[in-house]
Structures are given as C-alpha cells and as structure tokens.
Amino acid sequence: MKTTNFERAVFFSWHCNIRDCTYCYMSTQPKTSKTGKIARRSTESILAEVLITKKLGWDFGFFSGGVGAFSHTEFKELLEKVCIVWGEKIWINIGALSKEQIIDYKPFIKGVVGSIETVNEKIHDKVCPSKPAAPYYKMFEEAKKLGLKRAITIILGLGETIEDFEKLKDIIKKYGVTKIHFYGLNPQKGTIYENSKPPSAKYQAEWIKKTREEFSKIDIQMGIWEDRVDRVALLLEAGANSISKFPALKAFGKKSAIEIEKQAKKANRKFIGTLTKLPNIDWNVEVDKLDIDKELKEKVKAKLNQYLKNMKKS
C-alpha cells in the first residue's frame, strides 16, 4: 500500500520587507508594529513546534517567514538550533538567496524553495511586483552547483489557467526541480482577492495530475485549508504525495483532522504519523535530550506545554 503524510511548514515571522504581494496576509499589515519591534516568533516557540512535528511523525516541509525578519547571522544561528531539534538538514524558503548566503547555510540545509507562486508572467508582475522570479531561478542555478535540491511553490487561483502548465513544465525541467507545493488561493481580507473564490478541487487535481504524468518521481504536496479536507482523496489519487498547509496545531484531533486520515484511507493510502492522537511520551525528557543551553530548554518546555495543552483540548 502506498503511503501519505502531513508535511508541516514552520514559519518564523509575520514581518516581511516586501509586503506587497497582493494575495498575502502580510500585505495588509502595517509596516511597523506599535512597539516598533519586528513581528517574529520566539526561538522557544519555533523549537517547540519543530519537536512536536518530529514526534507526531509529520514531515518538515520547509522553514519560512517574511523576507528581512532576521539578519543573516541571526537566521543562521536560528537555523542551527532548528536542525539540532529536527536531527537532520531541512528545506528553507526565505526568498531569493545569493551564492554566498547559500554557502553559509549549506551545513544546515538540503534544499532551497523558490516562491514562484505563478508561472504566468503577466499575472506574476501584478501579484508579486517586488518579488520577480528571475532571482529565484538564479538561486536554483547556484544551489544546483552546490549539490542542493530545488523546490517551488505555486498558488492556484491567482488568474492563471491550465494552459500555463507548459510553462511550469519548462521550469521544472530547466532547473531540476524535484519538489512542488500546489497551494490554492486562500482569500485574505483586505487584499484584491478578498472576494475571490478558491480554486475547485477538480482544478487543483488537474494541475497535480498533469505534473505527475510528466514527472513520475517528483515530490508533490497538496496545500489544503481546514475547509478543503474533503478533497484530499481526490488530490492523492491525482498524484499528490502528501498534505500541507492544514493548520495542524489548531485543528489537531478535530473533525477536519479526522477527515484527512479518513480521506487517506479512501484513497488507499496508509497515513504515516498522526493528526488525531498525541503520543504517550515524556516531553520534558525529550527536551532535556537536546543539545541546547539550559535556559532555552526551560523556555521550550514552557512553550511546548502550552501547545500540548491546547492540542489536548481538541
């Protein structure tokens, strides 16, 4: 029997220096907070989430956040801590990186993700005016030379059509992309897409199916939200490997999480890990095993207990 699983993308900030992608929640936020601080998560919060991801059998999709939330040095230090908790190298999705940045991060990463969002160039210019695709393609070229994997994210429902698939196929071939995340537009209040309809399950499945037919070994993630769990079986049958975007911490154990596991079974897939049952382990002991300083361990334990308490309520 084939398998499937949930893949968690871990985010480190709500701040972004670009802040003008017209579909994005962060584009609706003020440039600076009332306190003047950059809106980013604490290290202990991030590490607690990574540990939960590991122990519940989820995959680590990628480490991501708004461009400019951390300095290069700060991010490298945080990346090292994340890898200590996860136990292996990870994917990162933090904008178009220079060759020097990639080299500096290489000890901790297995691949880079390019947020291409749409392969339709006219639409891309409108929805991502300050995030051109060319620097990402340059990053892919440098990453390939350094022996790192390349992945892309695509948001369906921005105005593209299935006829644009040929452009996507060319990009995958040209840059040796081995992983792709197919998200569906999640209309955000305050953006130009506020009143738009998300792409249908059939349309999302069509993109996945065509990609699978052209690239038999590519790793395909379906991005779904809590109101779209009923399409999981269809997207798995179309050729997706796993599930992403689902708010697993907030929805843990809820009807939507239970439905995902049912949908996997419906598609004749064995679900690896769990979205519904917490493992019976001593979480404090797991934190004590980590090679991080004692003060940070205590902070991680406190944050971890908050997350677990909320998950148990579900």
Protein Blocks (a to p, Z undefined) as FASTA:
>chain_A
ZZddddddddfbfbdfklpafkbmklmpcfbdfkopacdddfklmmmmmmmmmmnopacf
bacddehkacfklmmmmmmmmmmmnopacdddebjadfklmmmmmmmpcbdcddekpacl
klmmmmmmmlcfklmmmmmmmmmmnopacdddddehilpafklmmmmmmmmmmnopabdc
dddddddehiaklmpccddfklmmmmmmmmmmmmmmbccdddddfklmmmmmmmmmnopa
bdehiafklmgoiaklmmmmmmmmmnopacehjfkbccdddfklmmmmpccdfklmmmmm
mmmmmmmmmmmmZZ
